[in-house]
């Protein structure tokens, strides 16, 4: 077991300890009929924990198609799901976690919400500033009831509360160009927010999504879209305020200096600002015959540059290749992407030349993400997140030097 897999196992155990405050968490091989969670695919590579005694729930916990799935990843996941559904699952994946006493636990909390006995699968994800437990909830026959996010850390608390607000805003809008989870319950367990939502289950076979412009238009319907000079926008003032709160962090100071320059690059033309998802990528959506399914709304916000979602969808994965400046710049300058971003802005009333819209929106997107990563990484002491913020700042600096504004 390397440090990353050891950290994942530690995170699962720590999370179960918080969710079962009267229990005793143990990692052990599970005997026949023993309650607990099976580690998938193994103790040395624990990606998730699934209900040990409800095979249909274990199988469904391992399957969640999305548009970013590669063929190899999809085949591996379905092979694991088939094994978990069969009697061989217990032999192939014997390692698990038990907690003992479940009184006053999250299980009791969820059973009160659904008014029936439940079990759940658990995933905590990689070590990031926004890490939080995600629970897939099932009845004891393995039928899916929904899923839940729990805000155990300070940042996760904020994000879970924000996702609840976002889903309510989306459900009250007339947007029909995308499908989102429905809120089942929002309350607190041991003073931590618990958001329970309906599950989105797309078809198992997913093809890559084209640039989902229609879904972004649907998202924009959830809040007013406004035209503002950049210097007068809530985005500009809010971003500078966040960066000034990090005055002791040199990387944040460098980013703030660049952000202050931006209004001078487009001083007399307004831009459109509206709602955005905040992590609008193929990993958070799936294709359907009608509107795409979109989940993970915890970063939803309003007053953001219209077009940021499209840049994130098309460029973020390449931008995560830290150090590859050429790949980053090519992704951000993709002609189809930039044409659609400018088209959205024009549709929302922007009159600036299209080349100027495209050049500015690339910078606004980079500034938005760089500020997020620097802030989250610094406050929550996650170096990988902070390093990504530095890299986005580097790319922004390169773009400013290399952009013609005439």
N, C-alpha and C positions, 0 to 999 in steps of 0.2 A: 504494500500500500504506500503510494507516494504522499507528499504533503497535501496535494489538492484533494485526493480521495479521502484522506484522513480528515481533512477539514470538512468535507461534505458529510461524513458519518457523524462527526462531532456536532455539526449543525442540526442534523435530524434528531440526534439524542437530546441536545439542548432544547430544541423546540418542543419535543414531546414532554420534556420535564416541565416546561412552562404551561403546556396544555393539560397536564395531569398533575396538579400541584400536590396531591396526596399520594402519588404513586412513586415507585422506584424503577428507574429506567435501567434496563439490562440489555446488552447485546449478546445474543446466544443463538445456537441452533434451535429451531422450533420443532417440537415433537408433533406427532399426529393429533389433530384436534386442538392444539394449543393456540389460544388467542394472542394476537399481537400483529406486527407488521413485518412482512417479508421484504428483505432488501433486494432490490432489482437494479442491475442484473446479479450483483454479488456483494459480499461484505467488503471486498477490496475495491469495488467500483460502485458505490451506492448512489445511484441516480435518483431513486425515489423509494418510498416505502409503501407497500400495498397491503390491503387486508389479508391476513394469512388464512382465514377460515371461510372466506366468501369468494370462491374462484371467479364467478362472473364479474364481481367488483374489481378483483385484482386485474383481470384481463382489460376491463374498460379503463382502469387507471393508467395502463401502459399505452393507450391509444388516444392520441389527440391530433388528428391531421391538421396541417396548416399549409399555406401556399409556399412556404420556404423549404418544405421537405425535399431533401434529395432522395434519389431512389435507394441508395445504400442505407441511409438512416431509416427510411420507411420500412424496408425489408427487415432490418434488425429489430425494429420495434414490434412489428407484427409477429415475428418469430417468438419474441419474448412473450407477447400476449397469448399466443397459442399455447405455449408451455405453461403459463400461469393458469389457463383454463382447464388444463388436463391434470390427471393425477401425478404426472411426472414433474410438475412444477415444484412440489415440496422436496423432491429428491434433487432436482437440478439447482434449486435456490433455497437451501436449508436455512441460511443465516437470517436472523430477524431481530426485532426489538420488542421487548415486553415492558409493560408499565405497572402491572399489578393492580393496585387500588384505583378504580376510575371514578370514585365519588367526587362530586364537585368539579368534574372535568369538562373539557370541551365537548366530549361525547354527550354528556347529560344536557349541556346547553343546546346542542343541535337537535337532540331528541325532543326537547321542549318546543323547538321551532317547527319541526315536521310532525310532531305528535305521533311518533312511532320509533321503534329501535332503528339505529343507523350504524354504519361503519364508514370509514373514510380512508382514502389514499392521501399520501403527503409528499409534497415536493417543496424544497426550500431554495433550490437554485444555486448558482455560483456565488462566490464571495463578492458582493457588490454593495454599494452604499444603500441601495433600495431593496435589499433582500428581505423577503417576508414569506411566511408559510402560505401555501396554496393547498386547500383541501378539496379533493373530489369526493362528494358525499353520495352514499348509496343506501338503499334499504337492505335488510338482511338477506334478501334474495338476489341482490346485485343490480337492482334497477337504479339508474341514475336519478338523483333528486335535485342536484345542483352542485355548485362549488362555492367555496368561501375563501376570503382573504382576511388575515388577522394582522393587525398592526402592533407587533410586539416591540419594535424599536421606535424611537422618536420620529425618525423620517418615515418609517412604514406607517405609523399612526396617521401622519399628515396625508400620506398618499392614499390610504384606504378611505379616509374621510373625503378626500377630493374625488375619488372614483365614485363614491356614492352620490355626491353632488352632480358629477358629470352625467351619470346615468339618468338621474331625475331630469336634468336639462334636456337630454337627448330624447327621453320618452315623452316629454311635453311639447317637443317641436314636431313639425310636420315632415321631418326627414324620412324619406322612404327609400333612399338610395343605398342604405346600409342596414344591416341587422345587428343589434346590440343585445347584451344580456339584460334580462328583466330583474329588478330588485325584488327579492323575496323577503329579506329582513335586513335591518341595520340596527344593531344594538351593541352591548359591551359585555365582554367576558373578563373578569378580573381587571376592570377599568381599561381594557384594550378593545378598540373597535373591531367588530366582526361584521363583515359585509357578505351576505349570502345572496347568490345570484343564480338565475337559471343557467343551465349549461348550453353552450352552442356546440352542436355536433354536426359538422359538415360531412359530405361524402368522403369515404375513405380514400378514393383516388383523387388526388389533387394535381392540377397542372399549374405552372407558374402564372401568377396574375400579371396582366399588363398594368401599366401605370393607371391607378384607379381614380381618375379625375372625377368621375361621377360620384364616387363615395365622398371625396373631399367637398364637393358642392353640397351633398347632403349634410355633411358635418357642419358646414358653414351656416346651415339653416337653424342651428341650435342657439345662435346668439346674434346680436346685431353686428353688421359689417360697417365699419366707419372709414372714411377718408381722412387722413391726418398727415401733416408735414411730419417728417421723421422726428425732428426735435420736439414736437408737441405731443408725440404719442405716449401712451401709458407704457408701451413696450420699452421705449428708449429710457424714460425716467425710471422705470422699475428695474431695468437691467443695470443701469449705473448705480442705483441705490444698493442693489445686491452686491455689486463689485466693490463699492466703497466700504461695505461692511467687512470686506476681506482685505483691507488696506495693508495689513502686515504681510500679505502673501504676494511675493514679487510677480508671479505669473498672473495673478488677478489684476495687479496694477498695469502690467503690459497690455492686457486685454482691454481694460478700462480706457487707456490712452487711445487705442484704436477705435473703440466705440464712440468716443467723443469726436473723432474726426468724421464719422459717417455723415452727419447732416450737411457738412460742407461739400460732400461729393454730389449731393442731390438737393440743393438748398431751396428750390422754388417749386418742386413737384411733390404732390401728396401721394401717398401709397394707401392700399387697403389693408386694414387690420380686422381680424375676426377670430373665430374659434379655431383651435387646432387640437388634435389628438395628443400629441406630445411624444408618442413612440409609434408612429404610423409606419409599420414595416410589414413585410410578408410574414414575419414570424408571429404577428398578432392578428392575422386575418386568414380567411379561407374563401375560396371560390364556391359559389352555389349557382343554381340555374337562374335565380333572381338576383337579389342584391348580395354583395359580399358580406360575410360575417366578420365583425371587428370586435376584438376584446381588449382587455388591459387599458382602461381609460384613466388610470391613476394620475397621468401627467396632463390631462385635459386642462385647457386654459382658454381664456378669451383675451381679446386685444393683442393678438399675435399676428405677425406678418403673414398675409394670405400667400400660400405657396410653400411655406416651411414644411408642411406635411409631405408634399411631393418630393422635395429635396431629401427628406429623411428616408422615404420609401426607396428612392432610387440610388442614393449615394452613401448612406450610413455604413453599410457593410464594407464597402471599399475604403471608406475613411477610417475604419477600425484597424486597417493594416498600417499600423503606426510606422513611420519612416519612409513609406512609399509615396513620396510627394507627387510623382507623375501620375500614379493611379488615382490619387485623391483629386487632382485638378481635372483629369479627364472625366471622372464621374460627375463632378460638379458642373462641368461645361457641356455635358451631353446635350446635343441639339434638340432632341425630342423633349427631354425633361424641361429645358429652358423655355422652349416654345409654349409648353403647357402652363408653366408658372406664369409667364407673361400674359397668356390668354386668360388665366383666372383673374389676374390683377385688372386687366382691361374690362373683363366682364363685371367686375366690382366697381368700375368707375374710374380707374387710374388712367391718366392721360399722358404720362411720361413716355418717351420713346421706348420701344420694346427692349432695345439693347441695354438701356440704362436700368430698366426694371430688372432684367436678368442679372446684370452685374451687381446691383444693390441687394437683391434677394439672396444671392449666394452668400454675401457677407452677413446679412441678418441671420440667416440660418446658422452659419458657423458661430457667430457671436452667441446666439441663444444656447446652443449645445455646449460650447466651451464654458460659458458661465455656469451652467448646470453642473457639469462634471467637476469643475474646479471647486464650486461651493460644496457639493455633496462629498467629494473626495476629501476635502480639507476638514469639514465639520465632523465627518464620521470616520476619519482616519483610514480611508480605503485608497491605498496608493495606486491601484490599477485604474480606478475611476479618475483620480487626480491627474494621472499621466495622460489619460485620454483628453482631459481638458487642456493640458499643455499642448498636445498635438493639434487639436482643433485650432488653438490660438496660433500655432506655427503656420497652419494651412491658410488661415485668414490673413496673416501678415504677408504671405507669399502672393495671395490673390490681390491684395491692395497694391502691392508693388507692380503687379503684372497686368493691371486693368487700365484700359484706355477710357477716359471719361469724356472725351471731347465730343 
